[in-house]
Amino acid sequence: METFQSQLRRKLSAALEAADLPTAGEVSVAADPRFGDYQTNAALVIAKQHGENPRAVADRITKELDVSDISEPPITAGVGFINFTLKRAAVEKKIAELLIDERLGVEKISQPKRIVIDFGSPNVAKPMHVGHIRSTVLGDALARIAEFLGHEVIRDNHIGDWGTQFGMVIWGWKNLLDREALTREPIAELVRIYKETNERANKDQNVRDAARAELVKLQAGDPENFSIWQQTVDLSKQEFERAYALLDIHYDIQRGESFYNDRLPEVVDRLLKGGLAEISEGAVCVFFREIPDLKDKPAIIRKRDGGFNYTTSDIATVDYRIKDLGADTIWIVTGAPQQLHFKEIFEIARREGYRADFRHITNGNILGEDRKLMKTRSGENVPLLDVLDEAIERAHKAIEEKNPDLSHSEKNTIAKIIGIGALKYADLSQYRMTDYVFSFNRMLSLQGNTAPYLQNAYVRIRSIMRRMGQEFSPPATVRLTEPAEIQLAKKVCQFAEIVPQVLNDFRPNILANYLFELANSFHSFYEACPVLKAEEPSRSSRLALSNLTGRVLERGLKLLGIDVPEKM
């Protein structure tokens, strides 16, 4: 189903060709709805390129522009913008079409990709903390949207399950472990033995040497050390799954760093033989002398002592994702501090001849009320599970106050939906590179740009539909007469235009902010236009518009990984 925006683009392109003008400019939603619904800056772009008067160029375009089937005559405004106002009949027709379209007007793309999305990536033997929210919910939302648009998506949790810290963990396991504490709180106990071992190693060379020896034994495949390592991985995954279950996030594969161990020697040999790597001061390195921000930062792929590192592992990961998984697109969702690292990894892959589309999708930080990185009072990272549990608990208290007659089961279900939804939306409604201040009070508010506000709009719509007294059936035709009806209908029609835009720069906040505007438009419509008490044909049309708005809110929020309740 072609959107209004794509129709106007197509018609604009035809007009430019007919006027013997170059294709230029964009059709976008009008910045100020008082002047129209859509606008194009084509005249300004062309005029600037050719040194002409923008309004004169606009006149040439509009003479060839035939939009009479969907728009009032286009109007040139300001310095040369061309504005379009949709005809009411065109909007009514589009709403009738959307009512019977399961995809709400969103077309699948014609050339789908096979995308591996790497997001989340917690470390074994460490608790997931509040900072993991950003990568995890951002990656999940992008995966959901990419799938909805028709891409084949493979979600990969690239777990940090290998490295020098395991020498400390294994020594601590053998010498300091409290079995009861491990059973009761496994991750807390693993963190404790690691910290205590590290403190002892800093004071005692013998402990340091012993921990290093345990690591060597693990890397050599010692059965006892491998068993301890495997137990730490399994216990950690159990903890991760608790958080993922609350967040409603799943992965198709979980390939930790250890999965690639056997592949690392071949990576180094291949890069050396191909002339892409060289030996420098005993280490094997890849240099980027022609790239300004990397020229002094070679990638070490084998250390002087013969050991490998996460750079070697990440190169092997690229190999696996392209050769074994068949990916033509790889998205890695991590924090901004890893930008140079992944720039190196992708550059090495390109030098090896890989033609995949590599994207490092970065994000900012979550801040405390002091506008510093969110920490506990003791300076530790705030555990993610504590944050999730508190969000649900706070939502539960609010439900107890506002709707105490709900059953215990209903309160628990709704509290989880609202609490987790509030956390996710608070993050996804921000531009991904923006640092934001974490505030339970703000994110759980029923006012403003929050998940509960959007969920409440959906609940209100569901209440209307329940009270109509019969099962909803879409009318064959829709009649829109009031300004609030028409404004809401136009906003609904934009859903199919917004969703594909999210992947242009990996910005779920575009969808979140659209849904907020949609909820605002619905509340304005609800205040201005009686629904159930209206006379026909307005009653059927308003019920249809309400139902469609609810479907868009539900689908849009679910694309962000946020559920909707039937009651609040």
ABEGO torsion letter per residue (X at the ends): XBBAAAAAAAAAAAAAAAAGBBBBEBBBBBABAAAEABBBAAAAAAAAAAGBBAAAAAAAAAAABBAAAABBBBBBBEAGBBBBBBBAAAAAAAAAAAAABAAGGBBBBABBBBBBBBBGGBBBGBBBBAAAAAAAAAAAAAAAAAAAAGBBBBBBBBBBABEAAAAAAAAAAAAABBAAAAAABAAAAAAAAAAAAAAAAAABAAAAAAAAAAAAAAAAGBAAAAAAAAAAAAAAAAAAAAAAAAAGBBBABBBBAAAAAAAAAAAAAAAAAAGABBBBGGBBBBBBAABAAAAABBBBABBAAGBBBAAAAAAAAAAAAAAAAGBABBBBBBBAAAAAAAAAAAAAAAAAGBABBBBBBBBBBBBBAAGBBBBBAAGBBBBAAAAAAAAAAAAAAAAAAABAABBAAAAAAAAAAAAAAAAAAAAAABBAABBBBBBAAAAABABEBBAAAAAAAAAAAAAAAAAAGBBBBBBABBBBABAAAAAAAAAAAAAAAAAAAAAAAGBAAAAAAAAAAAAAAAAAAAAABBAAABBOAAAAAAAAAAAAAAAAAAAAAAAAGBBBBABX
